[in-house]
């Protein structure tokens, strides 16, 4: 398989700095080409959210460059991958937590990762950034780790109530500000023509799954320039609808 990729991030209309961080990597391995993408949405006082998100991005970029090939050569498995990713985010959680304690601030970051290897995808999620697959429709692959999602799962809140609840942005965990971290993992099949999308929550609050599919499906993104321009269009659409957050999106289209 081969990949066509793009990423776009914008500070938005309210915040002074962009606390999101994005990583896009494509490389040849001993078992074929691999794609790796990460979106982190940082949060914290004194503009330190970007420090938290960048810390996780650097650690995962280092893993991709130095450790993935050994994992493949040793016999790749979902369990081994999850173990390595979990070790990284636990180390980052401790590192960021210690920094916050020493400086008297609280900071943290969401993390959503996507590895496409062979004919499978592998995802780790912490927080409320999301992964999607655009196939015949916009399919959400991850579940938010938020207060409102927990209430919906328990039947105590409807999706309509969740959208307007004042606690809708309250996370159950994030890297750097949680005493313990329990990542969620997802895997599934990859088909030629699939478009995978990672995004921070600022990208998807005020646009619909139908608008995402119309602009970012395989039929709509024929070239990388198409991908970039349509991502920019949706970011500007978010801003025109007064989305207050930083806005980040990453796309990977799977080619035959």
C-alpha positions as CSV (number, residue, x, y, z in Angstrom):
1,X,0.0,0.0,0.0
2,X,0.9,3.6,-0.5
3,X,-0.4,6.7,1.1
4,X,-1.4,10.3,0.3
5,X,-1.2,12.5,3.4
6,X,-1.8,16.0,4.6
7,X,-2.2,17.9,7.8
8,X,-3.4,21.3,8.7
9,X,-3.6,23.2,12.0
10,X,-5.0,26.6,12.9
11,X,-5.0,28.7,16.1
12,X,-8.7,29.6,15.6
13,X,-10.5,32.8,16.3
14,X,-10.2,33.1,20.1
15,X,-6.9,31.7,21.5
16,X,-3.6,33.5,21.2
17,X,-1.5,30.4,20.7
18,X,-2.0,27.0,19.1
19,X,-1.7,24.2,21.7
20,X,-2.4,21.4,19.2
21,X,0.5,19.4,17.9
22,X,0.4,17.1,14.8
23,X,2.8,14.4,13.6
24,X,2.7,12.8,10.1
25,X,5.2,10.1,9.1
26,X,5.4,7.7,6.2
27,X,8.3,5.3,5.9
28,X,9.5,2.1,4.3
29,X,10.0,-0.9,6.6
30,X,11.2,-4.4,6.1
31,X,7.6,-5.4,5.7
32,X,6.4,-2.6,3.4
33,X,5.4,1.0,3.7
34,X,3.9,2.2,7.0
35,X,1.9,5.3,7.9
36,X,1.9,6.9,11.4
37,X,-0.1,9.9,12.5
38,X,-0.7,11.6,15.8
39,X,-2.9,14.5,16.9
40,X,-2.5,16.0,20.4
41,X,-4.7,18.7,21.8
42,X,-2.9,20.4,24.7
43,X,-4.4,22.3,27.6
44,X,-3.0,24.2,30.5
45,X,-2.4,27.5,32.1
46,X,0.3,30.0,31.1
47,X,0.2,28.8,27.5
48,X,1.8,25.4,28.5
49,X,-0.7,23.2,26.7
50,X,1.6,23.3,23.7
51,X,4.5,22.0,25.9
52,X,2.4,19.0,26.9
53,X,1.3,18.2,23.4
54,X,4.8,18.7,21.9
55,X,6.3,16.4,24.6
56,X,4.1,13.5,23.5
57,X,4.6,14.2,19.8
58,X,8.4,14.1,20.3
59,X,8.3,10.8,22.2
60,X,6.1,9.1,19.6
61,X,8.2,10.5,16.7
62,X,11.3,9.1,18.4
63,X,9.5,5.7,18.7
64,X,8.6,5.6,15.1
65,X,12.1,6.5,13.9
66,X,14.0,4.2,16.3
67,X,11.8,1.4,17.6
68,X,9.1,0.4,15.1
69,X,11.5,-1.5,12.8
70,X,12.7,-3.6,15.6
71,X,9.1,-4.4,16.6
72,X,8.4,-5.5,13.0
73,X,11.5,-7.6,12.9
74,X,10.7,-9.3,16.2
75,X,7.3,-10.3,15.1
76,X,4.7,-7.5,15.0
77,X,1.6,-7.9,17.1
78,X,-1.2,-5.6,18.3
79,X,-0.3,-6.5,21.9
80,X,3.3,-5.6,21.6
81,X,2.4,-2.3,19.9
82,X,0.0,-1.4,22.6
83,X,2.6,-2.2,25.3
84,X,5.2,0.1,23.6
85,X,2.7,3.0,23.1
86,X,1.4,2.6,26.7
87,X,4.9,2.8,28.1
88,X,5.5,6.0,26.1
89,X,2.4,7.8,27.3
90,X,2.9,6.7,30.9
91,X,6.4,8.1,30.8
92,X,5.1,11.3,29.3
93,X,2.3,11.5,31.9
94,X,4.9,11.4,34.7
95,X,7.3,13.8,33.0
96,X,4.5,16.4,32.3
97,X,3.0,15.9,35.7
98,X,6.4,16.6,37.4
99,X,6.9,19.7,35.3
100,X,3.5,21.0,36.3
101,X,4.1,20.3,40.0
102,X,7.4,22.1,39.9
103,X,6.0,25.1,38.2
104,X,2.7,25.3,40.0
105,X,0.5,24.8,36.9
106,X,-1.7,22.0,35.5
107,X,-1.1,21.0,31.9
108,X,-2.0,18.0,29.8
109,X,-2.9,16.7,26.4
110,X,-5.2,14.4,24.6
111,X,-3.5,11.8,22.3
112,X,-4.9,9.9,19.3
113,X,-2.5,7.8,17.2
114,X,-3.0,5.9,14.0
115,X,-0.6,3.3,12.6
116,X,-1.4,1.7,9.2
117,X,0.7,-1.4,8.7
118,X,-0.1,-4.1,6.1
119,X,-3.8,-4.3,5.8
120,X,-4.7,-3.2,9.3
121,X,-5.0,0.0,11.3
122,X,-4.0,0.4,14.9
123,X,-5.3,3.3,17.1
124,X,-4.6,4.5,20.6
125,X,-6.8,7.1,22.2
126,X,-6.7,9.2,25.3
127,X,-9.1,12.0,25.7
128,X,-11.5,13.5,23.1
129,X,-9.4,13.9,19.9
130,X,-10.8,11.4,17.4
131,X,-10.1,9.0,14.6
132,X,-12.4,8.5,11.7
133,X,-12.5,6.4,8.5
134,X,-14.3,7.7,5.5
135,X,-15.4,4.7,3.5
136,X,-19.1,4.8,2.3
137,X,-19.8,7.3,5.1
138,X,-18.0,9.1,7.9
139,X,-17.3,6.4,10.5
140,X,-16.1,7.4,14.0
141,X,-13.5,4.8,15.1
142,X,-12.8,6.1,18.7
143,X,-15.0,6.9,21.6
144,X,-14.4,10.1,23.6
145,X,-13.2,9.7,27.1
146,X,-15.3,12.5,28.5
147,X,-17.9,13.2,31.2
148,X,-20.8,13.5,28.7
149,X,-19.8,10.3,26.8
150,X,-19.8,8.4,30.1
151,X,-23.2,9.8,30.9
152,X,-24.6,8.8,27.5
153,X,-23.1,5.3,27.8
154,X,-25.0,5.0,31.2
155,X,-28.2,6.2,29.7
156,X,-28.3,9.3,31.8
157,X,-27.9,11.8,28.9
158,X,-29.0,12.0,25.3
159,X,-26.7,13.1,22.5
160,X,-28.8,16.3,22.2
161,X,-28.3,17.0,25.9
162,X,-24.6,16.3,25.7
163,X,-24.0,18.8,22.9
164,X,-25.2,21.7,25.1
165,X,-24.1,20.4,28.5
166,X,-21.8,22.9,30.3
167,X,-19.4,19.9,31.2
168,X,-19.2,18.6,27.6
169,X,-15.5,19.4,27.4
170,X,-14.6,17.7,30.7
171,X,-12.1,14.9,30.1
172,X,-12.0,11.7,32.2
173,X,-8.2,11.5,31.5
174,X,-5.4,13.2,29.6
175,X,-1.7,12.8,29.5
176,X,0.0,15.0,32.1
177,X,-2.9,15.8,34.4
178,X,-4.2,12.3,35.4
179,X,-3.0,10.2,38.2
180,X,-3.3,7.1,36.1
181,X,-3.7,6.6,32.3
182,X,-5.7,3.8,30.7
183,X,-5.5,4.2,26.9
184,X,-8.2,2.7,24.6
185,X,-7.1,0.7,21.6
186,X,-8.8,0.0,18.3
187,X,-7.9,-2.1,15.3
188,X,-9.5,-3.0,12.0
189,X,-9.1,-3.7,8.3
190,X,-7.8,-1.2,5.8
191,X,-9.1,-1.1,2.2
192,X,-7.7,0.7,-0.8
193,X,-9.5,4.0,-1.1
194,X,-10.1,4.4,2.6
195,X,-9.5,7.9,4.0
196,X,-8.5,8.1,7.6
197,X,-8.8,11.3,9.6
198,X,-7.5,12.3,12.9
199,X,-8.6,15.6,14.5
200,X,-8.7,17.7,17.6
201,X,-12.2,18.3,19.1
202,X,-12.1,21.9,17.7
203,X,-12.4,20.5,14.2
204,X,-15.7,18.6,14.6
205,X,-17.9,20.6,17.0
206,X,-19.7,22.7,14.5
207,X,-19.5,20.8,11.2
208,X,-21.4,17.6,10.5
209,X,-20.2,14.1,9.5
210,X,-22.0,14.7,6.2
211,X,-19.9,17.8,5.5
212,X,-16.7,15.9,6.4
213,X,-17.6,13.1,4.0
214,X,-18.6,15.5,1.2
215,X,-15.2,17.3,1.4
216,X,-12.8,14.6,2.4
217,X,-13.9,11.3,1.0
218,X,-11.8,9.5,-1.6
219,X,-14.0,10.9,-4.4
220,X,-13.3,14.4,-3.2
221,X,-9.5,14.2,-2.6
222,X,-7.8,13.1,-5.7
223,X,-4.5,14.8,-5.1
224,X,-2.6,16.0,-2.0
225,X,-3.4,19.5,-3.1
226,X,-7.1,18.6,-3.0
227,X,-6.6,17.2,0.5
228,X,-4.9,20.3,1.8
229,X,-7.3,22.8,0.2
230,X,-10.4,20.9,1.5
231,X,-8.9,20.6,5.0
232,X,-8.3,24.4,4.9
233,X,-11.9,24.9,3.7
234,X,-13.4,23.0,6.6
235,X,-11.1,24.7,9.1
236,X,-12.3,28.1,7.7
237,X,-15.9,26.8,7.8
238,X,-15.4,26.0,11.5
239,X,-14.1,29.5,12.2
240,X,-17.0,31.1,10.3
241,X,-19.3,29.2,12.6
242,X,-17.5,30.7,15.6
243,X,-15.7,27.6,16.8
244,X,-13.5,28.9,19.7
245,X,-10.9,26.2,19.9
246,X,-7.6,25.5,18.1
247,X,-8.4,23.4,15.0
248,X,-6.3,20.5,13.7
249,X,-6.9,17.8,11.1
250,X,-4.8,15.0,9.6
251,X,-5.7,12.9,6.5
252,X,-4.2,9.7,5.1
253,X,-5.7,8.3,1.9
254,X,-4.8,4.6,1.3
255,X,-3.7,4.0,-2.3
256,X,-3.5,0.6,-4.0
